[in-house]
């Protein structure tokens, strides 16, 4: 009866990482599609691998390729969660509305919030959850313990009451604007 011998665990030698740069760069270039992206990916992978001692059960290059792939996936996930800023075309000036009608807006906002506070509880809870706290209808339904359709209906009716109270027909559409 012969025992299958597995390779002895070994520690990743930081001094030997440079032996694998060319191969990792080729793989990273296929993953990222650019030389610059590949350089960043390999650098990020090395940084992650060198943070703490790594024990390898097998081949050093196989471990590094796996680490490269995992780093690439982590970067893609992080990028997908980031808010993407839109670039403004050259020569296009954004309006500065911060001070344009601030006194009127502040008065209007107070009127709206006062009208929301005066709503019956059933409507106020839905309007506050959806319009002021920014919850989705599903989140508000879970929090308030009622069906989604009920939250939508109560928010709609609450907005209509607020619009009538402040004399603004634009408020009854989708959501009450928070200034």
N, C-alpha and C positions, 0 to 999 in steps of 0.2 A: 504494500500500500504506500503510494508516494504522496506526499503532501505537496499541494500546489503552493509554490512560494510567490508571494507578492513582493514587489519592489519595496525596499525599505524607504520610509519617508525621509525626504531630504529637505533642507531649507533652501529657499530661493536665494541665489547669490546675487546681490545688487551689482556686483562688479561685472557680471556676465550679461546684464541686460543689453548693453551696447552690441553684443553679438547678434541680437535678434531684431535690431531696429529696421534693417532693410526689409525683412520678411513682413514684419508688422506694418510697416509703411505701405507695402503693396496691398495688404489685406484692408487696411484702413482706407486707402484711396478708393478701393472698390465699394466700401461701405458709405463713404461720404461723398464721393464724386469729385473731390478736388484735392489738390496737393496741400493747400492750407488747412482744410478741414482734417485731412489725414494727420498732419503734423500736430494739430491741437488734440486730436483723439489719442494719438500715441503718447503725447506728453501727459494728458489727463490720466491715461491708463497707468503709466509709470508712477505718477504721483500717488494714485490710489494703492498700487501694489507696494510701494515703498513706505507707506505710512506705518506699517507694522510688519514684523517678520512673517513670512508665508511658508507653510509647510506643504510640500508637494508630494503626492502619492505616485506620480507618474512623470511624464515628459515635461520638461520646462517650457518648451514652445507651445505645447498643447494648453498648458495652464495660462500662458500669456495671451494666446489667441482667445481663450474663453473670457479672460479678464477684459480684453479689448472689446469683444462682442457685448459683454455686460455693461461696460462703460458707455458704449455707443447707444445701447437701449436706454440706459438711465438718462443720457443727454437728450435723446429724442422725447422721452416722457416729460422731462423738465421743460423742454421747449414747447411742448404742446399745452402745458398748463400756463405758460406765460401769456400775458396780454400783449398782442401784437399792435404796436403803434403804427398808425397810418402816416405816410409821409405827405406833407403838404406840398402841392406843386410850387415851383419857384415863382416868386412874384405874387403869390396869393397871401394876403394879410388876413389873419383871423380877427374877427371883431372882438373887442374887449368889452364884454357886457357886465363886468364886475361892478362898475359904478354908473352905468348908463341910466338905469331906472331903479336903483337900489331902494330909495324911500318908498316908491310905489309898490315894488315887489315885496318889501318887508310888511307893509300894511296889508297887502293882498294875502300874503302867507299867514299873517295873524288871523285874518278873517276866515280863511280856509280851515286853519287848525281849530279855531273857536267853533266853527260849524261842525267839524268832525267830533269835537268834544261833546257837542249837544245832541249827537245822534243817539237813538236808542241803542242799548248795549249790543244787541244782535248784529246791527249794521256796523257799529263802531268797531267791534272786534275784528270783523272781516276787513274793513277799510284800513285799520291800523296795521294789521298783519301783512296785507298785500301791498298797500301803497306807501305806507310810512316805514315799515321794517324791511320791505323789499323781498318778502318771502314769495315763493311760487304758490300757486293755488294748491298744489299737492302738499307742500310743507305747511301751509296755513290750515288745511283740512286736518292733517295729522295733529297739529298743535291744538286746534280748537275742538277736535273730536267730532267732526261732522263730515259728510260727503263733500267731495270737491265741487259738485254742482251747487250745493247749498252755499258754499263760500263764494263762488262766482256770482250767484244770484244776489246774495246779501251785499257783496262789495259793489255790484252794479247799482243796486237800489240805494245804497249808502252814498255813492258818488252822486247820483241824481239828486238826492236830498241836499247834499253839500252845494251842488251847483245852483239849485234853486235858492238856497239860503244866501249865497253870496252874489247871485245874479250873473253867473258866468256859465254860459251854455257849453263852453269848451271843456269843462271839467268832467262831464258825464261820459266821455268817450271810453278810454281804456283805463288809465290810472290817474290819480290826482298827482300833479307835479309837486315835488318837494323842492323849494327854492334854496 
